Amino acid sequence: MDPQVPSDGVARRRAAVLGARPELAAAHEHLMSTIWAGRVSPVTLELCRLRMATLLASEAALSERSPAAVEAGLTEERIALLPRWPTDPSFSAEERTCIGFVEQFVIDHNQISDDDVYALTELLTAEGVVTFTTALITWDNQHRLDNALHVADARG
Amino acid sequence: MSTTPRLPSAVEGAPANIVTVRRNAPAVMAAFDAMYAVLLGGGVAGMDVKEAMRLRNAMASGCGL
């Protein structure tokens, strides 16, 4: 099952789109479930997913919340602070490092440095980095697909 | 673009490469590979079209692999 809980409109539209390839949709959901059950904190993952959704203007993704992250304590108040992650004291070192990595990934992935990966590895371990970067490429695809195929309500 | 891995090999005695680095997270990579196999193996687009799309994507993103 997809770890995000979409609003009704998003769920309906995405199901209609992915219904064209149900086997692929199931494999995609399994991948996402495996990522959310993996080594990286669901709160960190959700903050990164939402930051990427903001940068890519994915209205569909911004309307969703990860139940695992909410259960782990992520609140709407903290999500509202996300644009101020570099300076707001509520963000941990792990969250800052991961969100910064997301921004570099979206803006210009070719400029990700050895130091960026080293910092990430120190916090997440190699297993966590493989999990995290796989999450990034999967969300990147999902956000762009949602935008291109008008999954969000506002696209009507 | 460099293709030198920035993560260690998860296979003792084996050099770091795309296969051995991915094994640091075997469950995630198994799920990814399963999805990729479905993506490549079915649907209405032929393998020639999919390979052309993959290569164009690699060019646009600067992937040396």
Backbone of each chain as ProteinMPNN parsed JSONL, in Angstrom:
{"seq_chain_A": "MDPQVPSDGVARRRAAVLGARPELAAAHEHLMSTIWAGRVSPVTLELCRLRMATLLASEAALSERSPAAVEAGLTEERIALLPRWPTDPSFSAEERTCIGFVEQFVIDHNQISDDDVYALTELLTAEGVVTFTTALITWDNQHRLDNALHVADARG", "coords_chain_A": {"N_chain_A": [[0.847, -1.199, 0.0], [0.443, 2.245, -0.734], [2.433, 4.497, 1.059], [1.713, 7.151, 1.439], [-1.153, 9.161, 2.196], [-3.411, 10.161, 0.101], [-5.392, 13.08, -0.706], [-8.902, 12.823, -1.442], [-9.46, 13.528, -4.124], [-6.917, 13.513, -5.338], [-6.211, 10.839, -4.924], [-8.142, 9.551, -6.473], [-7.622, 10.526, -9.057], [-4.942, 9.763, -9.457], [-5.159, 6.998, -9.247], [-6.692, 6.498, -11.458], [-4.911, 7.174, -13.47], [-2.665, 5.459, -12.999], [-3.95, 3.088, -13.196], [-3.871, 2.288, -15.765], [-1.635, 0.722, -16.043], [-1.66, -1.613, -14.066], [0.035, -3.583, -12.93], [2.504, -2.349, -12.923], [1.894, -0.197, -11.281], [1.473, -1.537, -8.857], [4.015, -2.564, -8.365], [5.414, -0.2, -8.052], [4.2, 0.833, -5.745], [4.993, -1.123, -3.929], [7.736, -0.699, -3.907], [7.815, 1.897, -2.78], [6.711, 1.371, -0.252], [8.684, -0.287, 0.795], [10.841, 1.466, 0.957], [9.861, 3.335, 2.866], [9.727, 1.711, 5.057], [12.314, 1.305, 5.647], [15.717, 2.176, 6.62], [15.898, 4.937, 7.043], [14.696, 7.726, 8.905], [11.173, 8.228, 9.111], [10.168, 10.776, 9.463], [12.239, 12.456, 8.594], [12.317, 11.576, 5.922], [9.748, 12.396, 5.077], [9.824, 15.184, 5.368], [11.749, 15.753, 3.445], [10.502, 14.763, 1.137], [8.335, 16.521, 0.94], [9.71, 18.937, 0.665], [10.942, 18.603, -1.805], [8.613, 18.393, -3.34], [7.652, 20.972, -3.094], [9.664, 22.442, -4.438], [9.353, 21.421, -6.991], [6.853, 22.17, -7.524], [4.653, 20.456, -7.065], [1.489, 19.99, -6.643], [-0.157, 17.854, -6.034], [1.487, 16.088, -4.548], [2.048, 17.725, -2.393], [-0.326, 17.764, -1.07], [-0.492, 15.419, 0.235], [0.22, 13.255, 3.061], [2.573, 11.401, 4.922], [1.591, 8.638, 6.724], [3.312, 7.242, 8.455], [5.206, 9.16, 9.144], [3.635, 11.074, 10.41], [2.718, 9.566, 12.545], [5.114, 9.243, 13.815], [5.462, 11.693, 14.867], [5.572, 14.021, 13.334], [4.356, 17.236, 12.708], [1.855, 19.554, 11.424], [2.623, 22.085, 12.032], [5.413, 21.987, 12.111], [5.873, 21.298, 9.462], [5.049, 23.604, 8.235], [7.173, 25.212, 8.812], [9.119, 24.439, 7.099], [10.22, 25.874, 4.8], [12.051, 27.447, 6.128], [14.16, 25.883, 6.92], [17.064, 26.082, 6.947], [17.728, 27.759, 9.079], [15.911, 27.514, 11.167], [15.606, 26.364, 14.481], [14.309, 23.984, 15.055], [14.931, 21.982, 13.325], [16.794, 19.061, 12.93], [20.288, 17.967, 12.777], [20.494, 15.814, 11.025], [18.12, 16.137, 9.527], [18.582, 18.652, 8.337], [20.867, 18.143, 6.774], [19.884, 16.224, 5.008], [17.717, 17.576, 3.773], [19.08, 19.69, 2.575], [20.581, 18.213, 0.764], [18.545, 17.256, -0.863], [17.69, 19.649, -2.059], [19.967, 20.348, -3.557], [20.012, 18.143, -5.231], [17.658, 18.498, -6.74], [18.03, 21.029, -7.903], [20.6, 21.052, -9.191], [21.923, 18.246, -9.821], [24.378, 17.378, -10.692], [26.244, 18.826, -9.347], [26.463, 17.818, -6.838], [28.607, 17.002, -4.247], [31.654, 15.22, -3.221], [31.92, 15.72, -0.511], [29.274, 16.272, 0.208], [28.06, 13.743, -0.065], [29.59, 12.308, 1.721], [28.909, 13.536, 4.164], [26.233, 12.843, 4.306], [26.444, 10.063, 4.44], [27.741, 9.705, 6.87], [25.698, 10.267, 8.627], [23.528, 8.635, 7.876], [24.448, 6.092, 7.211], [25.781, 3.792, 4.718], [23.774, 2.088, 3.794], [21.505, 3.591, 4.419], [21.92, 5.804, 2.753], [21.713, 4.709, 0.174], [19.044, 3.923, 0.298], [17.809, 6.416, 0.767], [18.553, 7.974, -1.523], [17.36, 6.464, -3.481], [14.725, 6.889, -2.797], [14.587, 9.603, -3.463], [14.874, 9.63, -6.303], [12.61, 8.249, -6.981], [10.487, 9.789, -5.953], [10.965, 12.11, -7.432], [10.331, 11.277, -10.014], [7.631, 10.65, -9.548], [6.496, 13.121, -8.772], [6.887, 14.648, -11.076], [5.43, 13.153, -12.917], [2.856, 13.397, -11.797], [2.477, 16.145, -12.127], [2.696, 16.42, -14.923], [0.563, 14.89, -15.824], [-1.571, 16.036, -14.637], [-2.574, 15.366, -11.978], [-3.234, 16.604, -9.609], [-5.871, 18.2, -7.726], [-6.311, 20.93, -8.267], [-5.616, 21.242, -10.854], [-7.716, 20.398, -12.285]], "CA_chain_A": [[0.0, 0.0, 0.0], [1.202, 3.487, -0.803], [2.532, 5.071, 2.399], [1.056, 8.441, 1.543], [-2.609, 9.138, 2.155], [-3.775, 11.293, -0.727], [-6.753, 13.579, -0.613], [-9.761, 11.994, -2.284], [-9.291, 13.87, -5.531], [-5.612, 13.025, -5.784], [-6.273, 9.367, -4.962], [-8.978, 9.14, -7.608], [-6.962, 10.842, -10.323], [-3.741, 8.946, -9.618], [-5.598, 5.622, -9.501], [-7.138, 6.439, -12.849], [-3.718, 7.196, -14.326], [-1.858, 4.258, -12.816], [-4.769, 1.936, -13.554], [-3.517, 1.861, -17.119], [-0.607, -0.331, -15.879], [-1.813, -2.016, -12.662], [1.202, -4.332, -12.446], [3.537, -1.354, -12.654], [1.458, 0.551, -10.1], [1.71, -2.38, -7.672], [5.466, -2.62, -8.137], [5.788, 1.126, -7.548], [3.743, 0.917, -4.354], [5.859, -2.003, -3.129], [9.012, 0.011, -3.736], [7.646, 2.979, -1.81], [6.526, 0.776, 1.077], [9.993, -0.78, 1.245], [11.63, 2.647, 1.323], [9.351, 3.916, 4.12], [10.001, 0.763, 6.144], [13.757, 1.13, 5.712], [16.577, 2.677, 7.671], [15.838, 6.391, 7.23], [13.556, 8.196, 9.698], [10.046, 8.664, 8.279], [10.028, 12.244, 9.558], [13.226, 13.012, 7.656], [11.848, 11.287, 4.566], [8.581, 13.201, 4.719], [10.268, 16.572, 5.177], [12.438, 15.809, 2.154], [9.506, 14.593, 0.072], [7.571, 17.764, 0.827], [10.587, 19.991, 0.144], [11.044, 18.366, -3.245], [7.318, 18.726, -3.936], [7.589, 22.435, -3.177], [10.573, 22.911, -5.488], [8.833, 20.988, -8.285], [5.461, 22.665, -7.607], [3.745, 19.321, -7.183], [0.344, 20.205, -5.753], [-0.646, 16.542, -5.583], [2.363, 15.581, -3.483], [1.944, 18.603, -1.225], [-1.589, 17.509, -0.375], [-0.389, 14.114, 0.889], [1.046, 13.134, 4.263], [2.971, 10.035, 5.257], [1.113, 8.204, 8.045], [4.456, 6.857, 9.299], [5.817, 10.386, 9.663], [2.688, 11.676, 11.366], [2.764, 8.706, 13.727], [6.413, 9.476, 14.462], [5.451, 12.998, 15.533], [5.638, 15.186, 12.438], [3.142, 18.046, 12.796], [1.665, 20.579, 10.395], [3.382, 23.267, 12.449], [6.801, 21.811, 11.637], [5.86, 21.33, 7.993], [4.945, 25.012, 7.851], [8.49, 25.831, 8.998], [10.073, 23.816, 6.172], [11.016, 26.83, 3.998], [13.086, 28.073, 6.961], [14.973, 24.796, 7.477], [18.48, 26.343, 7.23], [17.961, 28.526, 10.305], [14.988, 27.218, 12.259], [16.259, 25.415, 15.393], [13.58, 22.726, 15.222], [15.426, 20.97, 12.387], [17.989, 18.355, 13.418], [21.423, 17.893, 11.84], [20.14, 14.864, 9.961], [17.113, 16.741, 8.652], [19.214, 19.716, 7.553], [21.76, 17.542, 5.772], [19.068, 15.556, 3.981], [16.955, 18.573, 3.001], [20.06, 20.362, 1.727], [20.913, 17.28, -0.321], [17.381, 17.273, -1.767], [17.701, 20.886, -2.845], [21.031, 20.236, -4.556], [19.578, 17.11, -6.179], [16.646, 19.054, -7.646], [18.514, 22.205, -8.627], [21.691, 20.645, -10.079], [22.473, 17.036, -9.199], [25.775, 17.185, -11.081], [27.108, 19.556, -8.421], [26.582, 17.103, -5.556], [30.05, 16.815, -4.059], [32.106, 14.143, -2.337], [31.609, 16.124, 0.864], [27.824, 16.106, 0.411], [27.773, 12.319, 0.116], [30.245, 11.897, 2.967], [28.085, 14.021, 5.285], [25.02, 12.025, 4.321], [26.814, 8.711, 4.861], [28.037, 9.751, 8.3], [24.442, 10.309, 9.371], [22.544, 7.61, 7.49], [25.165, 4.881, 6.801], [25.678, 3.521, 3.283], [22.435, 1.537, 3.542], [20.56, 4.705, 4.435], [22.121, 6.662, 1.582], [21.106, 4.03, -0.985], [17.588, 4.027, 0.488], [17.412, 7.825, 0.623], [18.67, 8.433, -2.905], [16.322, 5.771, -4.252], [13.5, 7.645, -2.531], [14.622, 10.863, -4.224], [14.599, 9.433, -7.731], [11.229, 7.781, -7.121], [9.618, 10.967, -5.78], [11.186, 13.006, -8.559], [9.495, 10.754, -11.093], [6.22, 10.75, -9.175], [6.073, 14.533, -8.811], [6.836, 15.105, -12.476], [4.292, 12.458, -13.53], [1.638, 14.041, -11.293], [2.346, 17.458, -12.767], [2.489, 16.284, -16.356], [-0.739, 14.275, -16.108], [-2.61, 16.808, -13.92], [-3.179, 14.546, -10.924], [-3.712, 17.448, -8.513], [-7.235, 18.746, -7.845], [-6.348, 22.286, -8.804], [-5.405, 21.213, -12.302], [-9.048, 20.161, -12.847]], "C_chain_A": [[0.879, 1.243, 0.0], [1.238, 4.141, 0.569], [1.914, 6.443, 2.531], [-0.455, 8.262, 1.525], [-3.063, 10.342, 1.348], [-5.153, 11.83, -0.368], [-7.592, 12.795, -1.614], [-9.554, 12.253, -3.774], [-7.983, 13.355, -6.102], [-5.634, 11.516, -5.918], [-7.032, 8.897, -6.198], [-8.236, 9.361, -8.928], [-5.723, 9.969, -10.531], [-4.109, 7.497, -9.911], [-6.043, 5.466, -10.947], [-5.949, 6.394, -13.796], [-2.963, 5.88, -14.23], [-2.628, 2.991, -13.172], [-4.498, 1.443, -14.956], [-2.454, 0.77, -17.089], [-0.659, -0.822, -14.436], [-0.619, -2.777, -12.103], [2.345, -3.377, -12.101], [3.18, -0.535, -11.419], [1.733, -0.24, -8.821], [3.192, -2.448, -7.336], [5.973, -1.296, -7.578], [5.391, 1.276, -6.087], [4.608, 0.054, -3.441], [7.207, -1.337, -2.878], [8.874, 1.105, -2.677], [7.461, 2.443, -0.389], [7.856, 0.29, 1.65], [10.879, 0.377, 1.689], [11.173, 3.192, 2.68], [9.601, 3.0, 5.309], [11.496, 0.6, 6.391], [14.433, 1.918, 6.809], [16.395, 4.16, 7.987], [14.561, 6.779, 7.982], [12.412, 8.648, 8.801], [9.814, 10.171, 8.343], [11.006, 12.925, 8.596], [12.772, 12.792, 6.216], [10.707, 12.212, 4.164], [8.945, 14.671, 4.522], [10.952, 16.726, 3.821], [11.472, 15.67, 0.986], [8.733, 15.885, -0.151], [8.427, 18.909, 0.289], [10.75, 19.839, -1.361], [9.739, 18.741, -3.946], [7.154, 20.232, -4.071], [8.436, 22.942, -4.334], [10.057, 22.555, -6.877], [7.377, 21.403, -8.489], [4.47, 21.53, -7.825], [2.604, 19.466, -6.183], [-0.187, 18.887, -5.21], [0.18, 16.045, -4.408], [2.258, 16.432, -2.225], [0.665, 18.354, -0.434], [-1.553, 16.197, 0.406], [0.466, 14.197, 2.149], [1.367, 11.662, 4.491], [2.426, 9.673, 6.629], [2.255, 7.843, 8.989], [5.105, 8.09, 9.92], [4.917, 11.061, 10.694], [2.705, 10.884, 12.669], [4.058, 8.921, 14.513], [6.524, 10.886, 15.042], [5.533, 14.21, 14.635], [4.302, 15.932, 12.447], [3.053, 19.035, 11.631], [2.448, 21.849, 10.745], [4.828, 23.165, 11.97], [6.862, 21.863, 10.111], [5.798, 22.78, 7.509], [6.289, 25.735, 7.971], [9.503, 25.369, 7.947], [10.844, 24.819, 5.301], [12.149, 27.484, 4.79], [14.036, 27.033, 7.557], [16.44, 25.168, 7.747], [18.719, 27.023, 8.574], [17.045, 28.15, 11.453], [15.572, 26.121, 13.161], [15.529, 24.088, 15.558], [14.109, 21.625, 14.305], [16.742, 20.379, 12.886], [19.097, 18.388, 12.361], [21.109, 16.937, 10.692], [19.142, 15.481, 8.985], [17.732, 17.827, 7.775], [20.081, 19.14, 6.436], [20.95, 16.93, 4.634], [18.284, 16.558, 3.145], [17.891, 19.353, 2.076], [20.446, 19.512, 0.53], [19.774, 17.263, -1.348], [17.418, 18.519, -2.652], [18.777, 20.831, -3.929], [20.649, 19.231, -5.634], [18.606, 17.701, -7.205], [17.24, 20.163, -8.513], [19.617, 21.841, -9.62], [22.407, 19.436, -9.478], [23.935, 16.807, -9.564], [26.747, 17.914, -10.157], [27.096, 18.951, -7.017], [28.044, 16.681, -5.397], [30.361, 15.567, -3.231], [31.75, 14.462, -0.89], [30.122, 15.961, 1.173], [27.496, 14.642, 0.719], [28.403, 11.815, 1.413], [29.397, 12.307, 4.174], [26.822, 13.181, 5.428], [25.319, 10.628, 4.868], [27.115, 8.651, 6.351], [26.76, 9.682, 9.135], [23.542, 9.103, 9.11], [23.138, 6.22, 7.312], [24.971, 4.671, 5.289], [24.302, 2.95, 2.937], [21.398, 2.656, 3.48], [20.703, 5.601, 3.218], [21.521, 6.022, 0.333], [19.581, 4.127, -0.891], [17.108, 5.449, 0.207], [17.469, 8.282, -0.836], [17.686, 7.701, -3.825], [14.974, 6.441, -4.027], [13.47, 8.921, -3.369], [14.273, 10.646, -5.695], [13.152, 8.985, -7.95], [10.245, 8.934, -6.952], [9.746, 11.918, -6.959], [10.318, 12.579, -9.738], [8.014, 10.949, -10.791], [5.714, 12.188, -9.286], [5.93, 15.021, -10.254], [5.674, 14.446, -13.215], [2.981, 13.114, -13.108], [1.41, 15.381, -11.989], [1.992, 17.327, -14.243], [1.084, 15.776, -16.687], [-1.869, 14.899, -15.292], [-3.346, 15.973, -12.884], [-3.795, 15.426, -9.838], [-5.109, 17.999, -8.804], [-7.261, 20.05, -8.616], [-6.161, 22.335, -10.32], [-6.722, 20.956, -13.04], [-9.025, 19.415, -14.123]], "O_chain_A": [[1.923, 1.284, 0.651], [0.191, 4.327, 1.189], [1.613, 6.867, 3.647], [-0.972, 7.327, 0.915], [-3.095, 11.453, 1.878], [-5.977, 11.118, 0.204], [-7.053, 12.175, -2.53], [-9.481, 11.323, -4.577], [-7.943, 12.825, -7.212], [-5.139, 10.967, -6.902], [-6.612, 7.962, -6.88], [-8.225, 8.492, -9.8], [-5.474, 9.491, -11.638], [-3.458, 6.838, -10.721], [-5.804, 4.437, -11.578], [-5.964, 5.675, -14.796], [-2.656, 5.255, -15.246], [-2.03, 1.945, -13.421], [-4.849, 0.316, -15.305], [-2.376, -0.032, -18.02], [0.222, -0.477, -13.648], [-0.292, -2.634, -10.925], [3.059, -3.572, -11.118], [4.047, -0.214, -10.606], [2.174, 0.324, -7.82], [3.577, -2.395, -6.168], [6.861, -1.278, -6.726], [6.165, 1.793, -5.282], [4.92, 0.446, -2.316], [7.75, -1.405, -1.775], [9.715, 1.223, -1.786], [7.998, 3.007, 0.564], [8.119, 0.439, 2.844], [11.588, 0.271, 2.69], [12.001, 3.477, 3.545], [9.679, 3.466, 6.446], [11.896, -0.171, 7.263], [13.809, 2.285, 7.804], [16.71, 4.593, 9.096], [13.488, 6.232, 7.729], [12.639, 9.373, 7.832], [9.32, 10.769, 7.387], [10.638, 13.854, 7.877], [12.832, 13.704, 5.391], [10.691, 12.748, 3.056], [8.432, 15.324, 3.614], [10.749, 17.725, 3.13], [11.598, 16.361, -0.025], [8.504, 16.294, -1.289], [7.934, 19.755, -0.457], [10.704, 20.82, -2.103], [9.759, 19.338, -5.022], [6.583, 20.713, -5.049], [7.986, 23.775, -5.121], [10.29, 23.293, -7.834], [6.747, 21.044, -9.483], [3.567, 21.626, -8.655], [2.744, 19.104, -5.014], [-0.618, 18.813, -4.059], [-0.37, 15.629, -3.389], [2.368, 15.915, -1.114], [0.587, 18.699, 0.746], [-2.482, 15.897, 1.157], [1.314, 15.078, 2.29], [0.525, 10.79, 4.275], [2.763, 10.333, 7.612], [2.176, 8.107, 10.189], [5.506, 8.067, 11.083], [5.387, 11.555, 11.719], [2.705, 11.46, 13.757], [4.078, 8.792, 15.737], [7.542, 11.24, 15.635], [5.562, 15.335, 15.133], [3.249, 15.337, 12.223], [4.041, 19.311, 10.95], [2.879, 22.588, 9.86], [5.397, 24.142, 11.483], [7.805, 22.413, 9.542], [6.414, 23.137, 6.505], [6.514, 26.749, 7.309], [10.63, 25.865, 7.917], [12.039, 24.62, 5.085], [13.094, 28.013, 4.205], [14.652, 27.283, 8.593], [17.026, 24.631, 8.686], [19.797, 26.883, 9.152], [17.362, 28.436, 12.607], [15.987, 25.071, 12.669], [16.078, 23.156, 16.144], [13.771, 20.456, 14.489], [17.678, 21.105, 13.22], [18.876, 18.78, 11.215], [21.42, 17.217, 9.534], [19.296, 15.364, 7.769], [17.426, 17.906, 6.586], [20.028, 19.599, 5.295], [21.279, 17.091, 3.458], [18.196, 16.405, 1.927], [17.54, 19.643, 0.932], [20.619, 20.02, -0.578], [20.018, 17.255, -2.555], [17.199, 18.435, -3.861], [18.538, 21.216, -5.073], [20.93, 19.442, -6.814], [18.722, 17.431, -8.401], [16.981, 20.224, -9.715], [19.575, 22.275, -10.772], [23.37, 19.58, -8.725], [24.656, 16.123, -8.838], [27.947, 17.643, -10.186], [27.671, 19.533, -6.097], [28.634, 16.083, -6.296], [29.479, 14.951, -2.633], [31.33, 13.583, -0.136], [29.756, 15.555, 2.276], [26.746, 14.346, 1.65], [27.816, 10.994, 2.118], [29.193, 11.514, 5.093], [26.401, 12.854, 6.538], [24.548, 10.081, 5.656], [26.789, 7.67, 7.019], [26.751, 9.104, 10.221], [22.875, 8.612, 10.02], [22.387, 5.246, 7.267], [24.109, 5.295, 4.67], [23.731, 3.291, 1.902], [20.53, 2.668, 2.608], [19.706, 6.107, 2.703], [20.894, 6.706, -0.476], [18.91, 4.385, -1.89], [16.123, 5.654, -0.503], [16.53, 8.91, -1.326], [17.235, 8.257, -4.826], [14.17, 6.552, -4.952], [12.429, 9.274, -3.922], [13.474, 11.388, -6.265], [12.544, 9.3, -8.973], [9.284, 9.051, -7.711], [8.752, 12.468, -7.431], [9.66, 13.402, -10.376], [7.24, 11.359, -11.655], [4.637, 12.437, -9.828], [4.973, 15.715, -10.598], [5.01, 15.081, -14.035], [2.104, 13.36, -13.936], [0.291, 15.706, -12.387], [1.111, 18.022, -14.75], [0.489, 16.17, -17.69], [-2.981, 14.373, -15.252], [-4.573, 15.879, -12.9], [-4.779, 15.031, -9.213], [-5.479, 18.232, -9.955], [-8.1, 20.261, -9.492], [-6.496, 23.322, -10.976], [-6.852, 21.24, -14.231], [-10.079, 19.15, -14.701]]}, "seq_chain_B": "MSTTPRLPSAVEGAPANIVTVRRNAPAVMAAFDAMYAVLLGGGVAGMDVKEAMRLRNAMASGCGL", "coords_chain_B": {"N_chain_B": [[31.211, 13.193, -16.7], [32.083, 11.921, -13.502], [32.215, 8.445, -12.757], [33.006, 7.15, -10.563], [32.366, 5.34, -7.686], [30.863, 6.748, -4.749], [30.174, 5.562, -2.494], [30.768, 2.731, -0.331], [31.549, -0.672, -1.305], [29.246, -3.31, -0.682], [29.908, -5.861, -0.675], [32.103, -8.106, 0.498], [35.492, -7.924, -0.285], [35.019, -7.297, -2.909], [35.193, -4.822, -5.479], [33.927, -1.424, -5.303], [31.093, -0.822, -7.152], [28.332, -0.277, -9.409], [26.718, -2.452, -8.874], [27.654, -3.644, -6.456], [27.541, -1.522, -4.645], [24.826, -0.916, -4.553], [23.95, -3.085, -3.123], [24.123, -2.417, -0.507], [21.666, -1.751, 0.443], [19.701, -4.048, 0.244], [16.946, -4.876, 0.224], [15.523, -2.633, -0.62], [16.698, -2.212, -3.13], [15.977, -4.578, -4.405], [13.228, -4.252, -4.591], [13.185, -2.003, -6.215], [14.397, -3.012, -8.555], [12.502, -4.904, -9.259], [10.342, -3.29, -9.945], [11.461, -1.927, -12.073], [11.849, -3.99, -13.875], [9.237, -4.646, -14.539], [8.537, -2.283, -15.74], [10.219, -2.232, -17.995], [9.49, -4.596, -19.205], [6.865, -4.744, -20.17], [3.771, -3.275, -21.403], [2.841, -0.823, -23.948], [4.818, 0.469, -25.353], [7.692, -0.186, -27.32], [10.862, -1.966, -26.841], [12.855, -0.649, -28.236], [12.003, 1.972, -28.288], [11.9, 2.515, -25.54], [14.603, 2.228, -24.852], [15.738, 4.277, -26.321], [14.567, 6.446, -25.011], [15.676, 6.086, -22.483], [18.396, 6.508, -22.985], [18.337, 9.142, -23.897], [17.463, 10.422, -21.614], [19.66, 9.858, -19.979], [21.633, 11.337, -21.274], [20.629, 13.946, -20.948], [20.728, 14.198, -18.196], [23.358, 13.847, -17.61], [24.519, 11.356, -17.076], [27.079, 9.138, -16.718], [27.043, 6.411, -16.923]], "CA_chain_B": [[30.906, 13.066, -15.283], [32.748, 10.789, -12.871], [31.393, 7.297, -12.382], [33.645, 6.515, -9.416], [31.374, 5.287, -6.601], [31.123, 7.511, -3.535], [29.784, 4.703, -1.377], [31.566, 1.506, -0.336], [30.966, -1.955, -1.704], [28.655, -4.105, 0.404], [30.347, -7.239, -0.893], [33.47, -8.213, 0.993], [36.497, -8.286, -1.267], [34.657, -6.847, -4.258], [35.307, -3.372, -5.617], [32.671, -0.673, -5.356], [30.546, -0.517, -8.475], [26.885, -0.057, -9.302], [26.087, -3.649, -8.315], [28.035, -3.89, -5.055], [27.075, -0.398, -3.829], [23.381, -1.065, -4.36], [23.687, -4.16, -2.159], [24.053, -1.877, 0.853], [20.239, -1.736, 0.811], [19.217, -5.095, -0.671], [15.483, -4.934, 0.091], [15.101, -1.489, -1.442], [17.11, -2.415, -4.514], [15.162, -5.655, -4.98], [11.934, -3.663, -4.953], [13.417, -1.128, -7.373], [14.642, -3.849, -9.734], [11.231, -5.535, -9.638], [9.555, -2.272, -10.654], [12.137, -1.636, -13.35], [11.605, -5.122, -14.771], [7.869, -4.485, -15.05], [8.561, -1.115, -16.622], [10.861, -2.586, -19.264], [8.998, -5.832, -19.781], [5.502, -4.759, -20.689], [3.251, -2.01, -21.914], [2.669, -0.7, -25.397], [6.042, 0.991, -25.986], [8.682, -1.217, -27.592], [12.164, -1.81, -26.195], [13.651, 0.347, -28.96], [11.557, 3.292, -27.818], [12.319, 2.665, -24.141], [16.052, 2.421, -24.799], [15.998, 5.639, -26.811], [14.184, 7.351, -23.917], [16.655, 5.945, -21.403], [19.643, 7.157, -23.389], [18.104, 10.595, -23.941], [17.436, 10.841, -20.21], [21.039, 9.815, -19.489], [22.335, 12.504, -21.847], [20.121, 15.179, -20.331], [21.102, 14.272, -16.781], [24.801, 13.722, -17.489], [24.862, 10.075, -16.458], [28.167, 8.487, -17.436], [26.811, 4.984, -17.059]], "C_chain_B": [[31.575, 11.822, -14.725], [31.761, 9.667, -12.58], [32.058, 6.524, -11.243], [32.68, 6.509, -8.24], [31.817, 6.08, -5.374], [30.686, 6.747, -2.29], [30.588, 3.407, -1.457], [30.786, 0.318, -0.908], [30.37, -2.645, -0.476], [29.075, -5.565, 0.312], [31.825, -7.334, -0.515], [34.425, -8.683, -0.104], [36.21, -7.819, -2.677], [34.772, -5.325, -4.34], [33.933, -2.71, -5.641], [32.281, -0.421, -6.804], [29.026, -0.468, -8.318], [26.166, -1.252, -8.667], [26.376, -3.767, -6.818], [27.624, -2.743, -4.134], [25.587, -0.533, -3.536], [23.063, -2.121, -3.306], [23.773, -3.684, -0.708], [22.601, -1.828, 1.356], [19.519, -2.774, -0.047], [17.7, -5.129, -0.846], [14.974, -3.812, -0.806], [15.467, -1.732, -2.907], [16.344, -3.55, -5.182], [13.803, -5.124, -5.421], [12.079, -2.749, -6.168], [13.591, -1.959, -8.641], [13.357, -4.526, -10.21], [10.364, -4.547, -10.413], [10.148, -1.997, -12.029], [11.889, -2.753, -14.365], [10.198, -5.039, -15.368], [7.83, -3.347, -16.067], [9.126, -1.481, -17.996], [10.134, -3.721, -19.976], [7.616, -5.794, -20.391], [5.093, -3.416, -21.233], [3.249, -1.945, -23.419], [3.921, -0.184, -26.1], [7.059, -0.137, -26.16], [10.008, -0.928, -26.91], [13.021, -0.772, -26.905], [13.287, 1.756, -28.502], [12.035, 3.534, -26.395], [13.826, 2.919, -24.04], [16.422, 3.819, -25.305], [15.667, 6.662, -25.731], [15.207, 7.3, -22.792], [17.953, 6.673, -21.748], [19.484, 8.674, -23.44], [18.089, 11.167, -22.523], [18.858, 10.869, -19.644], [21.85, 10.99, -20.02], [21.923, 13.785, -21.138], [20.577, 15.331, -18.891], [22.595, 14.08, -16.548], [25.243, 12.437, -16.827], [25.912, 9.346, -17.296], [27.982, 7.004, -17.635], [25.942, 4.676, -18.266]], "O_chain_B": [[31.629, 10.788, -15.391], [30.615, 9.914, -12.205], [31.709, 5.372, -10.988], [32.214, 7.572, -7.829], [32.993, 6.081, -5.01], [30.819, 7.239, -1.17], [31.041, 3.027, -2.537], [29.557, 0.316, -0.979], [30.92, -2.571, 0.622], [28.653, -6.397, 1.115], [32.681, -6.71, -1.143], [34.195, -9.7, -0.759], [37.067, -7.931, -3.554], [34.478, -4.626, -3.371], [32.922, -3.339, -5.952], [33.06, 0.13, -7.582], [28.507, -0.604, -7.211], [25.139, -1.091, -8.008], [25.465, -3.965, -6.014], [27.38, -2.972, -2.95], [25.142, -0.296, -2.414], [22.015, -2.056, -2.663], [23.525, -4.459, 0.215], [22.355, -1.862, 2.561], [18.798, -2.409, -0.975], [17.215, -5.385, -1.948], [14.1, -4.023, -1.647], [14.662, -1.494, -3.807], [16.085, -3.501, -6.384], [13.291, -5.491, -6.478], [11.212, -2.719, -7.04], [13.003, -1.65, -9.677], [13.146, -4.701, -11.41], [9.732, -4.906, -11.406], [9.427, -1.853, -13.016], [11.737, -2.498, -15.559], [9.995, -5.326, -16.548], [7.18, -3.44, -17.108], [8.58, -1.088, -19.028], [10.156, -3.803, -21.204], [7.229, -6.741, -21.076], [5.919, -2.541, -21.491], [3.617, -2.909, -24.09], [4.075, -0.373, -27.306], [7.261, -0.944, -25.253], [10.261, 0.189, -26.457], [13.822, -0.087, -26.268], [14.153, 2.618, -28.349], [12.517, 4.619, -26.071], [14.267, 3.735, -23.232], [17.324, 4.459, -24.765], [16.399, 7.636, -25.552], [15.567, 8.328, -22.218], [18.532, 7.365, -20.91], [20.4, 9.407, -23.066], [18.626, 12.244, -22.266], [19.22, 11.794, -18.916], [22.66, 11.57, -19.297], [22.765, 14.606, -20.774], [20.789, 16.446, -18.413], [23.053, 14.144, -15.407], [26.233, 12.422, -16.096], [25.658, 8.984, -18.445], [28.691, 6.394, -18.435], [25.645, 3.511, -18.532]]}, "name": "protein", "num_of_chains": 2, "seq": "MDPQVPSDGVARRRAAVLGARPELAAAHEHLMSTIWAGRVSPVTLELCRLRMATLLASEAALSERSPAAVEAGLTEERIALLPRWPTDPSFSAEERTCIGFVEQFVIDHNQISDDDVYALTELLTAEGVVTFTTALITWDNQHRLDNALHVADARGMSTTPRLPSAVEGAPANIVTVRRNAPAVMAAFDAMYAVLLGGGVAGMDVKEAMRLRNAMASGCGL"}
